[in-house]
Amino acid sequence: MWFTAVAPAAVLALLGACRPSPQQVADGDDPLAALTTTAESHRYTAGYWREQARTDAAGRWAKALAYCGDGRPRPGLEADGAKPNCAAVSTAASEVATARAVEDAGRRLDAFNARTRALARDPVARKAAMDSVMRQYEFRPGRP
């Protein structure tokens, strides 16, 4: 009689023992599963997600952004600590966006410098460019 009462409890205890802890999921082999856990991952940091953004291996970066909200804080997820690993995705998204903006600014500055060097070599083109700027801003000498 006692066996029928103890056996189901023992089976339930064994099943619960087989389930991984939140920390095991956070540091396990599935980076997307790590986003869903309440434990902070020591394996899937902002550095890991930056690399995923660069290579987009297996579409993990896009899936992480979709889950975590495109790098923007979402109250109820990472804001209250419920999904701490989304903070790493958010940090990586911010760093990637900043790096892309810096690269874009560098390309635009290089193009501007090339045009400036070309104008410096050609006095006629330089005068035409200055006249264009003066007309554009309605700059008139002697007028405040």
C-alpha distance (Angstrom), angle and dihedral (degrees) to the residues before:
residue distance angle dihedral
M1 . . .
W2 3.79 . .
F3 3.81 88.2 .
T4 3.82 92.6 64.8
A5 3.81 90.4 52.5
V6 3.82 96.5 43.9
A7 3.82 99.5 40.4
P8 3.85 97.3 65.7
A9 3.80 90.9 46.3
A10 3.81 90.5 50.7
V11 3.81 91.8 49.4
L12 3.81 91.0 50.3
A13 3.81 90.7 48.8
L14 3.81 90.9 51.3
L15 3.80 92.0 48.7
G16 3.80 91.1 50.7
A17 3.80 90.5 48.9
C18 3.82 90.8 55.2
R19 3.79 93.7 57.4
P20 3.83 112.5 94.2
S21 3.78 119.2 -116.1
P22 3.82 119.6 -112.8
Q23 3.82 89.2 -104.8
Q24 3.80 91.5 52.4
V25 3.81 89.6 51.8
A26 3.82 91.4 46.1
D27 3.80 92.1 53.5
G28 3.81 96.5 32.2
D29 3.78 130.3 107.7
D30 3.82 97.4 -84.9
P31 3.82 113.4 76.4
L32 3.80 92.6 -172.2
A33 3.80 91.8 53.2
A34 3.81 87.8 50.5
L35 3.81 88.6 62.6
T36 3.79 91.2 60.1
T37 3.79 97.4 54.2
T38 3.80 129.1 89.8
A39 3.82 93.7 -132.6
E40 3.79 121.1 89.2
S41 3.80 113.5 -114.6
H42 3.78 120.0 -128.0
R43 3.80 89.9 -170.6
Y44 3.82 103.7 48.7
T45 3.78 102.5 52.6
A46 3.80 131.2 154.8
G47 3.82 87.7 -85.7
Y48 3.80 90.9 57.9
W49 3.81 91.9 48.8
R50 3.84 91.9 46.5
E51 3.80 88.2 56.6
Q52 3.81 90.4 48.2
A53 3.81 89.3 51.6
R54 3.80 89.5 52.1
T55 3.80 96.3 47.5
D56 3.85 101.0 19.6
A57 3.79 89.6 -151.3
A58 3.79 110.5 -164.0
G59 3.81 90.6 -11.7
R60 3.80 91.6 -77.7
W61 3.80 93.4 138.4
A62 3.80 93.1 54.7
K63 3.81 91.3 45.9
A64 3.81 91.6 48.4
L65 3.81 91.0 50.6
A66 3.79 90.7 48.2
Y67 3.79 91.6 50.6
C68 3.80 97.5 42.0
G69 3.77 97.3 39.8
D70 3.79 108.6 -100.9
G71 3.79 94.6 -64.9
R72 3.79 95.1 -57.8
P73 3.81 118.5 121.1
R74 3.79 113.1 -104.4
P75 3.80 116.4 -158.8
G76 3.77 107.4 -129.6
L77 3.78 93.1 34.7
E78 3.80 118.1 56.8
A79 3.81 95.6 -13.5
D80 3.79 92.0 73.6
G81 3.80 94.3 34.9
A82 3.80 94.1 -107.3
K83 3.82 92.0 121.7
P84 3.81 105.6 24.1
N85 3.80 94.4 168.9
C86 3.79 91.6 65.4
A87 3.81 85.7 70.5
A88 3.83 88.5 66.3
V89 3.82 90.0 51.6
S90 3.81 90.3 47.7
T91 3.81 91.8 50.0
A92 3.81 91.4 47.9
A93 3.82 91.4 48.2
S94 3.80 90.6 52.1
E95 3.81 92.5 47.9
V96 3.81 92.2 47.3
A97 3.82 91.8 49.5
T98 3.81 90.7 48.8
A99 3.81 92.4 48.8
R100 3.80 91.0 49.8
A101 3.82 91.3 49.3
V102 3.81 90.6 50.3
E103 3.81 91.2 49.6
D104 3.81 90.7 48.8
A105 3.81 91.7 48.7
G106 3.81 89.6 49.7
R107 3.81 91.6 52.3
R108 3.81 91.6 48.4
L109 3.82 91.3 47.9
D110 3.81 90.7 49.9
A111 3.82 90.1 51.7
F112 3.81 90.9 47.6
N113 3.81 91.3 49.7
A114 3.80 91.2 49.4
R115 3.81 90.8 52.4
T116 3.81 90.4 46.7
R117 3.81 92.0 51.8
A118 3.80 89.9 49.1
L119 3.80 90.4 51.9
A120 3.79 91.7 48.7
R121 3.81 90.3 57.2
D122 3.81 95.1 47.9
P123 3.83 115.5 53.8
V124 3.82 92.9 -172.2
A125 3.80 92.0 54.1
R126 3.83 90.3 44.7
K127 3.82 91.2 54.1
A128 3.80 91.4 47.1
A129 3.81 90.7 50.7
M130 3.82 92.3 49.0
D131 3.82 91.2 48.0
S132 3.80 89.3 50.8
V133 3.80 91.6 51.4
M134 3.79 91.6 47.4
R135 3.81 91.2 51.0
Q136 3.78 92.1 45.1
Y137 3.78 93.4 55.4
E138 3.79 94.5 31.8
F139 3.76 89.4 -122.7
R140 3.76 112.3 177.2
P141 3.78 120.9 -177.6
G142 3.78 112.5 -115.3
R143 3.80 93.0 21.8
P144 3.85 118.6 108.6
